[in-house]
């Protein structure tokens, strides 16, 4: 069983640049115990620290230091170090109740600052979720509007198995496009969505596809596209083009 | 052991970074102030390089040091130097912030005006990054062949995965992996040589 693949993963790991499955695999390897890989990762990280230390230094504004010291001063006077899980040795009397009591003591031993940090994390999560909810509400309003139409797009020669649907509201010139079965674009290329009004294709932007070839793209309001009746997806060079130039993968029209 | 690569003025007079962190874990606020004074400019340089906008960089720096105070009890000197502990956390937070900014600017409007269509999607470097690149690249990174330097910069400063780097550069993933490893090996060798020269 060659160790070489892990040595190769070590550099990507030090840069936190591995794909999720690779990261998990490498971490299992470390957890199984590999001093060689641990030393390799440490050495790479220290080299990156050396690189960062060569960046031009600027002092942060004094306000940052002052605010931090205030917060630290307001923290509880004595912070207990992280609680050590002690093994309670109760010979014959070790019962589930005692184990539960020990668990409660460890929990209560959690420092106030750890709970505060969790609260700060929750507050950040809540803000992100609120923004997400606002976006979802907008989307639901669009989909629920009585004059929103669904236009089916069929896969063309390059991807006959692909499917798409454009939920289009002409009055708002806005919509929501979903697709599935699109092949992963080759390097340097990307998919681009078009709304065609009066024979003129209007770009609705480029979009990425997920691992299953799926995509979901909010669109608009798109100037000049209120009367669009045809929608299409083409494959363009990365960054997109002002007008379609590449092969068409999906197309459909109203009516 | 402190990293010998990040010589700080008056390092000999002030306590070891690891000792400061241990004292911070006990609630020693003076140790925190000393820790900040010792490492803030170092961490800020990295956060600014990643984030560019000063206001965002200041906020992230604040979070990083607060986190250092809160989590000082988790520092394990066997796993790396105090500099590595602080800077890798600073980098993570800065990259998280960059990603959040990128996500915010990607949602919704697909403008018909094509000049606006080059929306900030993380692909076009902002003016701050271009200005950085125009400055002479000094030090260890400059010694790398361009191809290796590029992949390491994209991973380290922009937080891209190797797959994203491959797409950005139009290179196969295998090539990116090979260059990353070769580049890090060179950097490691460079700093080991430096360490030998300065001790």
Interface residues (C-beta under 8 A of the other chain):
Chain A: X8 X11 X12 X14 X15 X16 X17 X18 X19 X42 X43 X44 X45 X46 X47 X48 X49 X50 X51 X52 X53 X54 X55 X56 X57 X58 X59 X60 X61 X63 X64 X65 X67 X68 X69 X71 X72 X73 X75 X76 X77 X78 X79 X81 X82 X113 X114 X116 X117 X128 X135 X187 X188 X193 X202 X203 X204 X205 X218 X219 X220 X221 X222 X223 X224 X225 X238 X239 X240 X242
Chain B: X3 X5 X6 X25 X26 X27 X29 X32 X33 X36 X37 X40 X41 X42 X44 X45 X46 X48 X49 X58 X61 X62 X65 X66 X67 X69 X70 X71 X73 X74 X79 X80 X81 X83 X84 X87 X88 X91 X92 X100 X107 X108 X109 X110 X111 X112 X113 X114 X117 X118 X123 X138 X139 X140 X141 X152 X155 X156 X159 X160 X161 X162 X163 X165 X166 X167 X170 X171 X172 X177 X180 X181 X183 X184 X185 X187 X188 X190 X191 X192 X194
